[in-house]
Amino acid sequence: MPALLIGDGRRIDVEVAETRAARRRGLLGRASVDGGALLIKKCRSVHTLGMRFAIDVAHLDASMNVLCVRTMSPRRVGVVVLRARHVLEADAGAFGRWGLRVGDQLRVEQ
């Protein structure tokens, strides 16, 4: 499984949604993200309609810099972040445990 590297070298398992079908499906139908994260490529906003759990959401620019971080409860529609090119999702509270903050530089390692 690919790993997400956060700034200082912290490694998190990450699933990458690159196809239209994978981006549309996102985390729907799941009970959690299972300790890792979902990186949705070519995405500027997400929603939690039909989801059963809260998630942490980070909007990333084209260089994978964290633009903003928020937690979304189930059944919410997120804001569109025009500068965003990707969105990272994880179980609520995960970003705090990982120390993920605005300005962090991320990269995906196969």
Residue pairs with C-beta under 8 A, 6 or more apart in sequence:
1 13
1 14
1 15
1 36
2 13
2 14
2 15
2 16
2 108
2 109
2 110
3 11
3 12
3 13
3 14
3 108
3 109
4 11
4 12
4 13
4 14
4 37
4 39
4 88
4 106
4 107
4 108
4 109
5 11
5 106
5 107
5 108
5 109
6 12
6 98
6 99
6 100
6 104
6 106
7 104
7 105
7 106
10 98
10 99
11 109
12 36
12 37
12 90
12 98
13 35
13 36
13 37
14 36
14 37
14 38
14 39
14 88
14 108
15 36
15 37
15 38
15 39
16 38
16 39
16 41
16 108
17 23
17 25
17 26
17 38
17 39
17 40
17 41
18 41
18 42
23 40
23 41
23 42
23 43
26 38
26 40
26 46
26 89
27 33
27 38
27 51
27 55
27 89
28 50
28 51
31 52
31 53
32 53
32 91
33 55
33 89
33 90
33 91
33 94
35 91
35 94
36 90
37 88
37 89
37 90
37 94
38 88
38 89
38 90
39 86
39 87
39 88
39 108
40 46
40 86
40 87
40 88
40 89
41 85
41 86
42 85
42 86
43 84
43 85
43 86
43 87
44 59
44 80
44 81
44 82
44 84
44 85
44 87
45 77
45 78
45 79
45 80
45 81
45 84
45 87
46 57
46 72
46 78
46 87
46 89
47 76
47 77
47 78
48 54
48 55
48 72
48 73
48 74
48 75
48 76
48 78
49 75
49 76
49 77
50 75
51 74
51 75
52 74
53 74
53 91
53 92
54 71
54 72
54 73
54 74
54 91
54 92
55 71
55 72
55 89
55 90
55 91
55 92
56 69
56 70
56 71
56 72
56 89
56 90
56 91
56 92
56 93
56 94
56 95
56 96
56 100
57 69
57 70
57 71
57 72
57 78
57 87
57 88
57 89
58 66
58 67
58 68
58 69
58 87
58 88
58 95
58 100
59 66
59 67
59 68
59 81
59 83
59 84
59 86
59 87
60 66
60 67
60 84
60 85
60 86
60 87
60 88
60 106
61 67
61 83
61 84
61 85
62 85
63 105
64 86
64 105
64 106
64 107
64 108
65 103
65 104
65 105
65 106
66 88
66 100
66 101
66 102
66 103
66 104
66 105
66 106
67 81
67 83
67 84
67 102
68 81
68 102
69 95
69 100
69 101
69 102
70 78
71 92
71 93
72 78
88 106
90 98
94 100
95 101
